[in-house]
Amino acid sequence: MDVETQSLLDSAHDHRGSIKSVTTTLDEAIIATGGRDGKVFFYDPRQGLGKPLGDFMFSQKKFCPEIKRANTSSAQKPVSQLPQVTGAAFFKQFLLLVVESLSDKITLLDIRKLGSKTSSMVNGQVDNAYYKKTFGDPCASNKGNSSIRVRGHQMLVNSQDNMVNLYDMQDLLSRPPRRFHGHRSSKEFYGKHHITNCLVKAGFGLNDRYIVSGSEDGLVYLWDIKLGALAGTLGSRQSKFGHLNEVNEVATIGNDTVVSASDDMSVIVWSLFQ
């Protein structure tokens, strides 16, 4: 879209489900999108979005057993569903890091192999089972992930088991991630034919010295990366101060301002040092 003329420059309509992630390479030559249909599409904006350069499909189904609905005697029938792409971010120029809803796996896709067989694009995968087996890491969760961010060689993944995981891409296979706890990010909604997870997102902020995240409890969480500890929270549900519902995403401005967006349909700007 041209901002001055308000005219649409280009558009793509290849996904068959809502799109949950969009990212570009550092040189902005490739656009990658990920959606609830379990697909990642790649586009070259210089050639237009009418036809994708290629796509990748997450196809490993997960069977979700019968689960009793809260406060009722009825139960949700078992469903089988495909993974949903919940986040994607480029590392360097050619690796797309992708997280999905039904497992804790982080998939590395090599975009230099676009146009070849889909399986050949997979440069590797890491999950908690690898770190547990190799290093004795205590985390055994295999729940899905809700967001991914990359800053330099640091990769930040918010998982759906109330953890934020910080990886060093230079030592991805040599040591487990640092894990940050405190917030809530595990809620699931059971529809007639599918299961939907809340997508609470985490990111780097305050000059990349902190991890900032939303949470299902309506608070904003901040962790000091150097200390590896929770620095504090913003808001209070009990006092009705701040957000009154789930905080989905948080951003920061400079080193003293936090912006949060919530399911309560509000955006709040917080000043940390006034």
Sequence and secondary structure as in RCSB ss.txt:
>XXXX:A:sequence
MDVETQSLLDSAHDHRGSIKSVTTTLDEAIIATGGRDGKVFFYDPRQGLGKPLGDFMFSQKKFCPEIKRANTSSA
QKPVSQLPQVTGAAFFKQFLLLVVESLSDKITLLDIRKLGSKTSSMVNGQVDNAYYKKTFGDPCASNKGNSSIRV
RGHQMLVNSQDNMVNLYDMQDLLSRPPRRFHGHRSSKEFYGKHHITNCLVKAGFGLNDRYIVSGSEDGLVYLWDI
KLGALAGTLGSRQSKFGHLNEVNEVATIGNDTVVSASDDMSVIVWSLFQ
>XXXX:A:secstr
 BTTTTB        SS EEEEEE TTS  EEEEETTSEEEEE TTT SSS SEEEE    EEE  EE TTSS E
E  EEE   EEEEEEETTTEEEEEESSS  EEEEEGGGTTS GGGGEEEEE HHHHHHHH  S      EEEEEE
ETTEEEEEETTTEEEEEEGGGTTTS  EEEE S    EEE SS EEE    EEEETTTTEEEE  TTS EEEEET
TTTEEEEEE BTTTTBS SS EEEEEEETTTEEEEEETTS EEEEES  
